């Protein structure tokens, strides 16, 4: 297994990744900053006779929302936009409710975020641009126009979230539309790997916490994320007995989501070992026995740790760093997919752009070495 190598600084991607715009189903894990483990249902709802069921449909009776769980349903029904006038909101409310319900939020937090993103967009398309309330409201070209407006005054991260939410709906209601290019949004992608300098800073974040409990938790999150590529849900399903330490290093038996065994990168072995010192075999690696198993424990824990000048600790970026480190170190793709719980080689495509460029002599040496192994 390779050691951590220098990762080139990543820039925001020019367009969403995926088969079309980033297929929304199925999805694993929670939404960032949400305390619920399951934020999305495994499948979208069926269009049926909803306001979005055809390009020329009845826009006045929202029907999909009744199929949701009580928590997101309540959050959506009580939502009131502060920026859209009352009469305009009354005109688009059933349409917006169907659009949000369609992508099947499973928790109240995500449902409200979707309402906040979709409501002003639909108001802009229908009342400013004069379009009818039909599925074409979510055409990707219109989404691109909306996200590119100069008067939105939203942060880059918020724009990325809005774009992602709107494109999820677009992919379901207009599945035959092909992908289009989007102008890059400034700022760091939440799935871009950390640079080597950033990883050093995150190590000081973990070791510099003000209490022993926080140091143990932060060290475990960093070692499991950057050292073994685990996501938050998988981290919080681990018990101490699931981490094996022997003369060959540390091995994590992942129990949640996609069961597998993952060797920990050498750079992070000692941090993980130190973080698990004095933890009983039957105890959770993260959190106490009284924590709720149905909630995402990792994100709230990170948000309550001590911060300095280091980059924000984001588990998705830690996992991306782990993947890129293995690709840069020459780990066989099949072995990497098995260790990472990946089902398709396309899942590695995004990481390929972040692999450091080798000099000519090193490139030649590796190519010749691999050719000799094939013979």
WOMO-V62339 format. One record per residue. N is the residue number from 1. RES is the residue in one letter. NEAR is the number of other ideal C-beta (glycine too) atoms within 12 Angstrom. D_CENTER is the distance of its C-alpha to the mean C-alpha in whole Angstrom. Layout:
# WOMO-V62339
n->N res->RES near->NEAR d_center->D_CENTER
n->N res->RES near->NEAR d_center->D_CENTER
This chain:
# WOMO-V62339
n->1 res->X near->30 d_center->25
n->2 res->X near->25 d_center->25
n->3 res->X near->22 d_center->25
n->4 res->X near->36 d_center->22
n->5 res->X near->31 d_center->23
n->6 res->X near->25 d_center->23
n->7 res->X near->34 d_center->20
n->8 res->X near->23 d_center->21
n->9 res->X near->19 d_center->19
n->10 res->X near->29 d_center->16
n->11 res->X near->16 d_center->17
n->12 res->X near->25 d_center->15
n->13 res->X near->31 d_center->14
n->14 res->X near->18 d_center->17
n->15 res->X near->27 d_center->16
n->16 res->X near->36 d_center->12
n->17 res->X near->27 d_center->12
n->18 res->X near->24 d_center->13
n->19 res->X near->18 d_center->16
n->20 res->X near->23 d_center->17
n->21 res->X near->34 d_center->14
n->22 res->X near->28 d_center->11
n->23 res->X near->26 d_center->12
n->24 res->X near->36 d_center->11
n->25 res->X near->22 d_center->13
n->26 res->X near->16 d_center->12
n->27 res->X near->28 d_center->9
n->28 res->X near->27 d_center->9
n->29 res->X near->30 d_center->8
n->30 res->X near->34 d_center->8
n->31 res->X near->36 d_center->7
n->32 res->X near->32 d_center->7
n->33 res->X near->24 d_center->11
n->34 res->X near->32 d_center->12
n->35 res->X near->28 d_center->14
n->36 res->X near->32 d_center->14
n->37 res->X near->34 d_center->12
n->38 res->X near->29 d_center->13
n->39 res->X near->38 d_center->12
n->40 res->X near->35 d_center->12
n->41 res->X near->25 d_center->15
n->42 res->X near->15 d_center->15
n->43 res->X near->17 d_center->17
n->44 res->X near->34 d_center->18
n->45 res->X near->36 d_center->21
n->46 res->X near->18 d_center->24
n->47 res->X near->27 d_center->26
n->48 res->X near->21 d_center->29
n->49 res->X near->18 d_center->32
n->50 res->X near->35 d_center->29
n->51 res->X near->39 d_center->29
n->52 res->X near->43 d_center->27
n->53 res->X near->27 d_center->29
n->54 res->X near->19 d_center->31
n->55 res->X near->21 d_center->31
n->56 res->X near->14 d_center->34
n->57 res->X near->26 d_center->33
n->58 res->X near->20 d_center->35
n->59 res->X near->31 d_center->32
n->60 res->X near->18 d_center->34
n->61 res->X near->21 d_center->33
n->62 res->X near->33 d_center->29
n->63 res->X near->26 d_center->29
n->64 res->X near->36 d_center->26
n->65 res->X near->34 d_center->25
n->66 res->X near->20 d_center->27
n->67 res->X near->26 d_center->25
n->68 res->X near->33 d_center->22
n->69 res->X near->25 d_center->22
n->70 res->X near->16 d_center->25
n->71 res->X near->22 d_center->22
n->72 res->X near->39 d_center->20
n->73 res->X near->27 d_center->23
n->74 res->X near->18 d_center->25
n->75 res->X near->29 d_center->22
n->76 res->X near->41 d_center->23
n->77 res->X near->24 d_center->26
n->78 res->X near->15 d_center->27
n->79 res->X near->27 d_center->25
n->80 res->X near->19 d_center->27
n->81 res->X near->25 d_center->26
n->82 res->X near->12 d_center->28
n->83 res->X near->18 d_center->28
n->84 res->X near->27 d_center->30
n->85 res->X near->16 d_center->33
n->86 res->X near->14 d_center->34
n->87 res->X near->12 d_center->36
n->88 res->X near->23 d_center->33
n->89 res->X near->25 d_center->31
n->90 res->X near->17 d_center->33
n->91 res->X near->22 d_center->33
n->92 res->X near->37 d_center->30
n->93 res->X near->33 d_center->28
n->94 res->X near->29 d_center->29
n->95 res->X near->44 d_center->27
n->96 res->X near->46 d_center->24
n->97 res->X near->40 d_center->24
n->98 res->X near->47 d_center->24
n->99 res->X near->48 d_center->21
n->100 res->X near->46 d_center->19
n->101 res->X near->41 d_center->20
n->102 res->X near->45 d_center->20
n->103 res->X near->44 d_center->16
n->104 res->X near->36 d_center->17
n->105 res->X near->45 d_center->15
n->106 res->X near->33 d_center->16
n->107 res->X near->33 d_center->16
n->108 res->X near->27 d_center->18
n->109 res->X near->30 d_center->16
n->110 res->X near->41 d_center->13
n->111 res->X near->41 d_center->16
n->112 res->X near->29 d_center->18
n->113 res->X near->31 d_center->15
n->114 res->X near->43 d_center->16
n->115 res->X near->40 d_center->19
n->116 res->X near->29 d_center->19
n->117 res->X near->39 d_center->17
n->118 res->X near->46 d_center->19
n->119 res->X near->36 d_center->23
n->120 res->X near->33 d_center->24
n->121 res->X near->44 d_center->23
n->122 res->X near->46 d_center->25
n->123 res->X near->31 d_center->28
n->124 res->X near->29 d_center->28
n->125 res->X near->34 d_center->28
n->126 res->X near->31 d_center->30
n->127 res->X near->25 d_center->33
n->128 res->X near->19 d_center->32
n->129 res->X near->20 d_center->32
n->130 res->X near->11 d_center->34
n->131 res->X near->27 d_center->32
n->132 res->X near->23 d_center->33
n->133 res->X near->38 d_center->30
n->134 res->X near->28 d_center->29
n->135 res->X near->34 d_center->26
n->136 res->X near->27 d_center->27
n->137 res->X near->38 d_center->26
n->138 res->X near->43 d_center->22
n->139 res->X near->29 d_center->23
n->140 res->X near->33 d_center->21
n->141 res->X near->26 d_center->24
n->142 res->X near->31 d_center->24
n->143 res->X near->39 d_center->21
n->144 res->X near->29 d_center->21
n->145 res->X near->23 d_center->24
n->146 res->X near->35 d_center->23
n->147 res->X near->34 d_center->20
n->148 res->X near->21 d_center->23
n->149 res->X near->21 d_center->25
n->150 res->X near->10 d_center->27
n->151 res->X near->11 d_center->27
n->152 res->X near->21 d_center->24
n->153 res->X near->11 d_center->24
n->154 res->X near->23 d_center->20
n->155 res->X near->13 d_center->18
n->156 res->X near->23 d_center->16
n->157 res->X near->21 d_center->13
n->158 res->X near->22 d_center->14
n->159 res->X near->30 d_center->15
n->160 res->X near->32 d_center->12
n->161 res->X near->28 d_center->10
n->162 res->X near->35 d_center->14
n->163 res->X near->40 d_center->14
n->164 res->X near->39 d_center->11
n->165 res->X near->44 d_center->12
n->166 res->X near->46 d_center->16
n->167 res->X near->41 d_center->15
n->168 res->X near->40 d_center->14
n->169 res->X near->44 d_center->17
n->170 res->X near->43 d_center->19
n->171 res->X near->32 d_center->18
n->172 res->X near->35 d_center->19
n->173 res->X near->38 d_center->22
n->174 res->X near->32 d_center->23
n->175 res->X near->21 d_center->22
n->176 res->X near->15 d_center->25
n->177 res->X near->24 d_center->24
n->178 res->X near->16 d_center->23
n->179 res->X near->24 d_center->20
n->180 res->X near->24 d_center->21
n->181 res->X near->15 d_center->21
n->182 res->X near->29 d_center->19
n->183 res->X near->19 d_center->20
n->184 res->X near->21 d_center->18
n->185 res->X near->29 d_center->17
n->186 res->X near->15 d_center->18
n->187 res->X near->21 d_center->16
n->188 res->X near->27 d_center->14
n->189 res->X near->31 d_center->10
n->190 res->X near->31 d_center->7
n->191 res->X near->33 d_center->7
n->192 res->X near->32 d_center->11
n->193 res->X near->43 d_center->13
n->194 res->X near->43 d_center->15
n->195 res->X near->27 d_center->19
n->196 res->X near->25 d_center->21
n->197 res->X near->18 d_center->23
n->198 res->X near->32 d_center->19
n->199 res->X near->37 d_center->19
n->200 res->X near->22 d_center->23
n->201 res->X near->22 d_center->22
n->202 res->X near->42 d_center->19
n->203 res->X near->33 d_center->22
n->204 res->X near->24 d_center->24
n->205 res->X near->34 d_center->22
n->206 res->X near->39 d_center->22
n->207 res->X near->26 d_center->26
n->208 res->X near->21 d_center->27
n->209 res->X near->30 d_center->26
n->210 res->X near->15 d_center->29
n->211 res->X near->13 d_center->29
n->212 res->X near->16 d_center->29
n->213 res->X near->21 d_center->27
n->214 res->X near->26 d_center->24
n->215 res->X near->26 d_center->25
n->216 res->X near->33 d_center->24
n->217 res->X near->36 d_center->21
n->218 res->X near->42 d_center->20
n->219 res->X near->38 d_center->21
n->220 res->X near->50 d_center->20
n->221 res->X near->47 d_center->16
n->222 res->X near->53 d_center->17
n->223 res->X near->48 d_center->19
n->224 res->X near->45 d_center->17
n->225 res->X near->45 d_center->13
n->226 res->X near->47 d_center->15
n->227 res->X near->45 d_center->18
n->228 res->X near->47 d_center->17
n->229 res->X near->45 d_center->13
n->230 res->X near->47 d_center->12
n->231 res->X near->40 d_center->9
n->232 res->X near->41 d_center->10
n->233 res->X near->37 d_center->12
n->234 res->X near->38 d_center->14
n->235 res->X near->47 d_center->15
n->236 res->X near->39 d_center->17
n->237 res->X near->31 d_center->18
n->238 res->X near->40 d_center->20
n->239 res->X near->26 d_center->24
n->240 res->X near->25 d_center->26
n->241 res->X near->18 d_center->28
n->242 res->X near->35 d_center->25
n->243 res->X near->39 d_center->25
n->244 res->X near->24 d_center->28
n->245 res->X near->25 d_center->30
n->246 res->X near->12 d_center->33
n->247 res->X near->8 d_center->34
n->248 res->X near->12 d_center->32
n->249 res->X near->25 d_center->29
n->250 res->X near->33 d_center->26
n->251 res->X near->25 d_center->25
n->252 res->X near->43 d_center->22
n->253 res->X near->26 d_center->22
n->254 res->X near->32 d_center->19
n->255 res->X near->25 d_center->20
n->256 res->X near->30 d_center->17
n->257 res->X near->26 d_center->15
n->258 res->X near->26 d_center->16
n->259 res->X near->16 d_center->19
n->260 res->X near->26 d_center->20
n->261 res->X near->22 d_center->22
n->262 res->X near->44 d_center->21
n->263 res->X near->33 d_center->23
n->264 res->X near->41 d_center->22
n->265 res->X near->39 d_center->22
n->266 res->X near->23 d_center->26
n->267 res->X near->29 d_center->25
n->268 res->X near->40 d_center->23
n->269 res->X near->32 d_center->25
n->270 res->X near->23 d_center->27
n->271 res->X near->35 d_center->25
n->272 res->X near->42 d_center->24
n->273 res->X near->27 d_center->27
n->274 res->X near->24 d_center->28
n->275 res->X near->38 d_center->25
n->276 res->X near->33 d_center->27
n->277 res->X near->18 d_center->30
n->278 res->X near->13 d_center->32
n->279 res->X near->30 d_center->30
n->280 res->X near->14 d_center->31
n->281 res->X near->16 d_center->30
n->282 res->X near->12 d_center->30
n->283 res->X near->22 d_center->27
n->284 res->X near->32 d_center->24
n->285 res->X near->40 d_center->22
n->286 res->X near->44 d_center->20
n->287 res->X near->28 d_center->22
n->288 res->X near->18 d_center->25
n->289 res->X near->13 d_center->27
n->290 res->X near->9 d_center->27
n->291 res->X near->22 d_center->23
n->292 res->X near->16 d_center->22
n->293 res->X near->20 d_center->20
n->294 res->X near->17 d_center->18
n->295 res->X near->23 d_center->16
n->296 res->X near->38 d_center->13
n->297 res->X near->35 d_center->16
n->298 res->X near->44 d_center->14
n->299 res->X near->34 d_center->12
n->300 res->X near->26 d_center->16
n->301 res->X near->33 d_center->17
n->302 res->X near->36 d_center->16
n->303 res->X near->21 d_center->16
n->304 res->X near->19 d_center->20
n->305 res->X near->30 d_center->21
n->306 res->X near->23 d_center->23
n->307 res->X near->21 d_center->22
n->308 res->X near->17 d_center->24
n->309 res->X near->14 d_center->23
n->310 res->X near->27 d_center->21
n->311 res->X near->29 d_center->17
n->312 res->X near->26 d_center->15
n->313 res->X near->43 d_center->13
n->314 res->X near->34 d_center->10
n->315 res->X near->42 d_center->9
n->316 res->X near->35 d_center->6
n->317 res->X near->36 d_center->9
n->318 res->X near->47 d_center->11
n->319 res->X near->41 d_center->10
n->320 res->X near->39 d_center->10
n->321 res->X near->43 d_center->14
n->322 res->X near->48 d_center->15
n->323 res->X near->44 d_center->15
n->324 res->X near->41 d_center->16
n->325 res->X near->42 d_center->19
n->326 res->X near->41 d_center->20
n->327 res->X near->34 d_center->20
n->328 res->X near->32 d_center->22
n->329 res->X near->26 d_center->24
n->330 res->X near->24 d_center->25
n->331 res->X near->29 d_center->24
n->332 res->X near->18 d_center->25
n->333 res->X near->22 d_center->22
n->334 res->X near->13 d_center->23
n->335 res->X near->20 d_center->23
n->336 res->X near->31 d_center->19
n->337 res->X near->25 d_center->18
n->338 res->X near->21 d_center->20
n->339 res->X near->33 d_center->19
n->340 res->X near->37 d_center->15
n->341 res->X near->30 d_center->15
n->342 res->X near->30 d_center->14
n->343 res->X near->15 d_center->17
n->344 res->X near->14 d_center->17
n->345 res->X near->17 d_center->18
n->346 res->X near->17 d_center->16
n->347 res->X near->28 d_center->13
n->348 res->X near->29 d_center->15
n->349 res->X near->21 d_center->16
n->350 res->X near->29 d_center->13
n->351 res->X near->38 d_center->14
n->352 res->X near->24 d_center->18
n->353 res->X near->27 d_center->18
n->354 res->X near->35 d_center->18
n->355 res->X near->29 d_center->20
n->356 res->X near->25 d_center->23
n->357 res->X near->15 d_center->26
n->358 res->X near->17 d_center->29
n->359 res->X near->10 d_center->33
n->360 res->X near->10 d_center->35
n->361 res->X near->10 d_center->37
n->362 res->X near->16 d_center->34
n->363 res->X near->16 d_center->33
n->364 res->X near->13 d_center->36
n->365 res->X near->15 d_center->36
n->366 res->X near->18 d_center->33
n->367 res->X near->16 d_center->34
n->368 res->X near->14 d_center->38
n->369 res->X near->14 d_center->36
n->370 res->X near->14 d_center->34
n->371 res->X near->11 d_center->37
n->372 res->X near->10 d_center->39
n->373 res->X near->11 d_center->37
n->374 res->X near->8 d_center->37
n->375 res->X near->7 d_center->41
